[in-house]
Amino acid sequence: MSTECDACPACAPLRARLAEKEQAILDLTESLTRHDILTGALNRRALTELVAEELQRSSRTGQPFCFAMIGIDHMKEVNHKFGHDIGDAVLQGITRSATELLRTLDRFGRIESDQFGVILPATWLHQGVLAMNRLTAKVAAFGWDTLTPGTTVTFSAGLTTNAPAETAEMMIQRAEKAMAEAKQEGRNRTVQIEQELPAGLFAAMDDM
């Protein structure tokens, strides 16, 4: 049912402005539900959804992709020594370094506290290692002396590639396992991991 205002030509610009503001509010709400407030990076929910989408795309096209889990080294010590405000600035610095370096098709998000995730579409595992090496160099070159004098911030990364019939959470957990191994091996490095193939697969191949 139309109203008198709907039929009023003078009200048309006002209705258009109101519609624009409503859309802007909807866009902002959507952004807040998908992005980390502190760093502006994607949040875990959004990143997990994108990993699931990449799994579906890979299943259709046959193209592999990589996912990396990044954990900032000695973050507790940074917070203890310099304070949580500086710790927050470190998280923002890592995000800035990553977004400046990564390709436009890559996705970077904050998983939790001092852990981040990186989606590298159309990327083989050895290419993913090279990407992590470049990110390591980029983070090392950041001007940490202005934030953490005498302390260079580094990260440990776990890198994996997609496997058939797996979920986003399975892939993320595998990368997290590799990241934990990187920290155990001394930190400031990347450990790569692939899903183990079923033992019965090799037996079936031998019978062919």
N, C-alpha and C positions, 0 to 999 in steps of 0.2 A: 504494500500500500504506500503510495507516494504521499509526501506531506507538502505543505505550502512552501517550506524551505527548500525541498528538493526541486521544486519547480521554479525557484527564484534564480534568475541568471546571476544576480549580484552575489549569491552565496556560493557559486561554483568554485571560485578561487579559494575560498575558505575551506570547502570540503576537500579540495585537492591537497591543501597544506596539511589538513588533519590526517588524510590518508597517508601522506608522506611520513608524518611524525609517528603514526601507528606502525608503519613498516619499519621505521628506524628503531623503534622500541623492540619489535619482534626480532630484528637482526641482532641487536645488542644482547637480548636475552639468549638467543641461540649461541652467540659468541661466548658468553659467560659460561654456558653449560659445556662448552667444548675446549675452553682454554684455561690454563693455570693463571691465576690472578697475579702472582708475584712475577713470573718470568714472561708471561704472554705466550708461552709455548702451548702446544696442544696438551690436554690432560690425558690421563690413562684411558678414560672411557673413549675419547675420540681416537686415540692412537690404536686401541684394540679394535675398534670398528674399521679403521683403515687397514690394519693387518688382515682382517677378515676379508675385506674387499680385494686386497692384493692376492690373497689365496684363491679367491674365485676367479680373478683375472688370469692368474698363472695357470689355473686348471683349464681355462678356455684357450689360452694362447700358447701354452707350453714354455713361456718365458719364466726364468727363475727370478727371485728377488731375495734380498738379504734383510735381516733385522738385527740390529745391534743394541745391546743394553750397556749403558755407560754409568759407572759409579765414580763419583769424585773421591780421590784418595785423601785419607786423613781429614775428612770433613769435620769430625768431632773436635779434632785438635784445632782446626781453623776457628771454629765457633768459640772454643774455650780460650784461645789466645787473643783473638781479635774482636770477639763479640758477635752476636747473632745478626746485627745490622750488616756487618762486613760479610758474614756468611751468606746473607741474602744477596749482597752485591756480587759475590762469587758465583752464585747460581745464575744471576743475570748475565754475568760476563761469559760463562760457559754457553748460555743460550745465544748470546750475541755472536760469539765466535762460530758456533755451529750454523746459525742462519746465514751468516756472511759467506761461509765456505760451501755449504751444501747446494746441490742443484735445485732448480725450481720444482722439479718433480719429486724430490725427496721430502720426507716429513720428519719433523723433530718434535718430541714432546717430553713432558716431565711425568715420569711414572710415579715417583713418590720421593719425598724429602730430597736426598742428594743423588737420585737415580733418574736417568733420562733414557729415552728410546729413540732409535733412528730407523726409519724405513727407507730402504734403497731399492726402488723399483728397477726392473730390467737389469739386474746386477748379479753376476756370478760371484761365487765365494771369494775367489782370488782378487776380484775387482773390489769387493767389499773390504778386504784387508787393506788395499791401497787407499781406499777412502778413509778408513780409520787412521791410517798412518798420516794422511794429510791433516785430519782433524787434530791428531796429537800434536803435530807441529804448529798448527794454528793456535791451539790453546797455550802451548809453551811460549809462543811469541806475544801473547797478550801482556799488557802492561801491569803485571801483578804487583809490582813494587808500590804502585799508588794505593793498593788495597791491602796487601799482605806483605809488608816490607820484610825481606829476607826469606820469604817462603814462596816457592813456585808451585802453583796449583797444577796437578796432573789428574788423569783419570785412568781407570781400568775398564776394558771393554770386553764383552762377550759377543761374538758374532756368529750368526747361523744363517742357513739358507732354508727355503721352504721344502717340505717333503709331502708326498701324496697323502691324502686322507688325514690331515691334521687340522686342528683348530688354531685360532689366533692365540689362545692362552697357552696351548702346548708349545708353540713356537717361542712365545715370550719367556716361558719358564725355561726352555732350553738355552736361550741366550743369557738368562739370569744365572744359570748354572755355570756357563762358560765365563761370565764376569767374575763369579766367586772364585773360579780357578785362577783367573788372572790376578786377583788380589792375593791369593795364596802363594802364587809364584813370584811375588815381589812387587806387584802394582806397576802402574805406568806402562801397561802393555795391553795387547789384544790377544785373546785366545779364541780360536775358531772351533766350532763344533758342528757336526752334522748328525741328523737322526740315524740311529743304527737301523740297518735293514733287517727285516725278519729273518731268523736263521733258516727257516724253511725255504726261503727264496733261493738260496744257493743250492740246496739239495734239488729243488725243482729244475734249476738250470742245468745241473749235472745230468739229470735224467733225459734232457732234451736231445 
